[in-house]
Amino acid sequence: MNRIILIMLSGIIAFNIMAQKKVVQTAGRDQLGAFAPEFAHLNDDVLFGEVWSRNDLLSLRDRSLVTITSLISQGLTDSSLTYHLQTAKENGITRTEIAEIITHIAFYAGWPKAWAAFRLAKDVWSDEVSGDDGKAEHQRSMIFPIGEPNTAYAKYFIGNSYLAPVSKEQIPFFNVTFEPRCRNNWHVHHSTAGGGQMLVGVGGRGWYQEEGKDAVEILPGTVIHIPANVKHWHGAAADSWFSHLAFEIPGENCSNEWLEPVTDEEYDKL
């Protein structure tokens, strides 16, 4: 008797879980209800209300995977693909996984179709550029290590930065990495002769700005020459991890003076 009750309860629980996953869609009626009511019914009630809701046969995650693969293969990279990419994200497909999925599709459906799909996918998963996944992807994009948290100078930065020594011979230099929106304070490299600093972008996208001048975008390969005794700051763009090599130029009586932070108001004007 207890076993029968347990089986019945299990069935009820399973039914409730499935019922909670029923997909509700109103786009057909919202956009075409008066013009094409039968199509709206098939879209909302049959395609989504029945087919997408058969969770005992395929999970929502699997159905998202099948759907985006089908759309990309046909070259349909319009709002319908954007919607299904957003749905795929809601159904548990991660930024790393969608990148691998589209890469795999490219070899079977065509390279231009994959490029078009990537442009949409980057926007859908744009909020995941921070954190461990974004950091790992940034590391894969460049040959220099990210290094360790820049704790010694953390009080002079807004956000998290990382420091990796590249060479300590002749002219020592470091790879400095900034998470999105991270930037250092305004500062000056003082020197009575020579001195200053040189930056070389090696990964992601960032900014350099001298006091009283417009900010300059830094991309991989961009070289920034910073004269001595000039007030400036540098850091990451709002939507990208960023790394640059930093070379301290030899000079006489060299010292660094750290000044006020770059405010959000100043930064958001970029």
N, C-alpha and C positions, 0 to 999 in steps of 0.2 A: 504493500500500500504506500509506504513512504517513498519507495523507488518510483512508483507511478506519479505521485505528487511532484517529486523532484524533476522527473522528465517533463511533466506538464509545465512546471515553473520555468525550466530551461527553455522550453519552446516559447513561452510568453516573453521571456527576457530577450531571446534571439529576435522574435518578431518586433519587439519594441525598438531594439537597436537598428534593425533594418528600416523600420518606419521613420526613425529619426533622420535617416540618411536620404529620404525621398527628396528628389530635386524639384524645386519649385521655380518655374520660369514664367515670366509674363511679357517678355520682349515681343513675342509675336502679336499679342493683343494690343500692347502699347503702341506698336509701330504700324501694324497692318490690320488691326481688328476690324475696322470699318471697310477697308479696301479689299481685304482678302481674308474673311473670317475663317474659312476652312483651312487655309494655309496656317493661320495663326493657331488654330486648334491642333493641327498636326505637329506644329513646332513646339508649342507649350505643353500640350497634354500627352502626346504620343512620344515624340523624340525625347523630351526631357522628363515628362511625368512618368513614362513607362520604361523606355529603353535605358536612359541614364540612371534610373532608379532600381534597376535589377542588380542590386549589390551582392546577391548570392552567387551571381555568375561572374561578374567582373567588378573589381573595386572602382571607386570614383577615380583613384589615381591611375589605374590601368586604362580606364576609358579616356582620361585626359591625354595619356601618352599616345593611344591609338589615334585620337582626333587630331592632335597637333602634327603627328607624323603624316596623316592623310592630307591635311591642309597644306603643309609645306611642300609635300610631294607634287601637289597640283599647282604650286606657285601662287596660292591664295594668301597673300601677305597683307591683307586689309584689316578692317576693324574686327572681322570675325576671328582672325588668328590672334589679335590682341586680346579679345575676350577669352579665348580658350587658353592662352598663355597665363592670363590672370587666374583663370579657374584652375589650371594645372598647379600654379603656385599655392592656391588655397587648398588644393588636394594633396599637398605634401611634396611636390617636386622642387628640389632645391636649385639654387643658382648654379652650383657645380654640376648637378645632374643635367639641367637643361642645356648647358654648354656642351656636355658630352653627347647628349641626344641629338642636337642639331649637327654637331660634327659628324656623327655616324650617318645621319640622314643625307649629308652632303655627298657622300660617296655613291649613293644610290639615286638620289633625286636631282642632284646637280649643284654645283658650287654657287652660282648666282642666287638660287633659291635659298640656300643656307645663309648667304650674306644678308639677304633681305630679312630673313627670319631673325638673325642675330640683332639687327637694328631694333626690332620690336622687343625682343627678349631682354636686351640691356636696359630698356626703359622700365619694363615690368619688374625686374629684379634690382633696380637701381638703389633701393634702400638697403641692400645687403653688401655694399662695398666696404662697410666698416666691419670691425670684429675679426675673428680668426680666419674666416673664409676669405675676406678681402685681403688680409695680410698675407695669407698663403699664396693667393693668386698674384699679388704684387711681387712676392719673392720669385715666383716662377718667371716673371716678365723681365728680370734683369740678372746680370751675372755677379753682381756684388752682394755680399750678405747684408741682411737687415741689421743684425747685431743684437745688442742687449738694450733694455730700457735705459734711456738717457737720464738716469736719476740725478747725476751730479749737477745737471743744469735744468732740471725739471721746473724749478721756480721761475725760470726765464721763458717758459713756453706755455701757451694755452693749448691743451690737449696733450696726447702722448707722442713722444718722439723716441727714436732709437739711434744708437751710435755703434758703428763698426769700424775699427782701425783697419785701413787698407795697407799702409806702409809707414814705417817709422824711420826710414832712411832718407838722406838728402833733404827733400821737402816732405815732411810728414803730412798725410792727408787722411780724411775719414769719409765714410759713406754715412750720411745723415738721412734718416727716414722719418716722415711725418704721416700720421693718420689723417684722413679727411678733416679739413678745417683747422688742423693743427698749424700753428705758426709761432715763431719766436718773437720776443719783444723787440721794439725799436732798440737799436744799439749802434755803437760806433767803434771801429777799429782805429785806435789812436796810434800815431807814429810821427816822429819828427823828420824822418826820411825813409822813403820806401814804404813797406808795409801794405796794409789792405788785405783783401781776400779775393779768391776766385772760386766760383761755383760752376760745376758741370752737371747738367741734368742727366740722370741715368735711368729713371723710371717714373711712370705716372705723369702727373701734371701739377705744376705749382706756380707760385708767384714770387717776384722780387720787386721791391719798391723802395726808392730813395725819397727822402722827405721833399715835398714840393713838386714831385714828378708823378706821372701816371705809372701804375704797376705794369710790369713786364711779365708775360707768360713764359714759364720755363717748361720745356719738353725735353725728352731724351736727345742729347746732342747740343742743347743750348748752352752757351758759355756766357757767364756773367762776370764782368770785371768790376770789382768794388774798390774804389779808391780809398785810401786812408782818410780818416777824419770826416767821413760822410755818414750821416744818420740814415739807417735803412732797416728793413726787416725782410724775411723770406719764410715761405711755408707752403703747405699743400692747398690745392683747390678744394672747394667744398664737396665735390663729388668724386675725388680721386685720392688714393694713396700717392705719395710723392717721395722720391729720393734724389739727392744730389751729392756729388763729391765736393768736399770743402777743402781748399788749399789755403793755408795761411802764408802770405807773402812775407819773406824776411824784410826786416827794416830796423830802424834804430828807435829805442825807447818805446817799444810796442806794448800796448795794453788794450783790453776790451772794456768798454763802459756799457753796462746794461741799463736800459731806460724803461719807460712806461710800456705796458702791453698795447697791442693793436686791438682796439675795441671792436666789438661786433658791428657797430655802426660803420666804422671805417672798412672793415673786412667785407661786409655785405654789399658795399658799393661796387665791388669788383665784378 
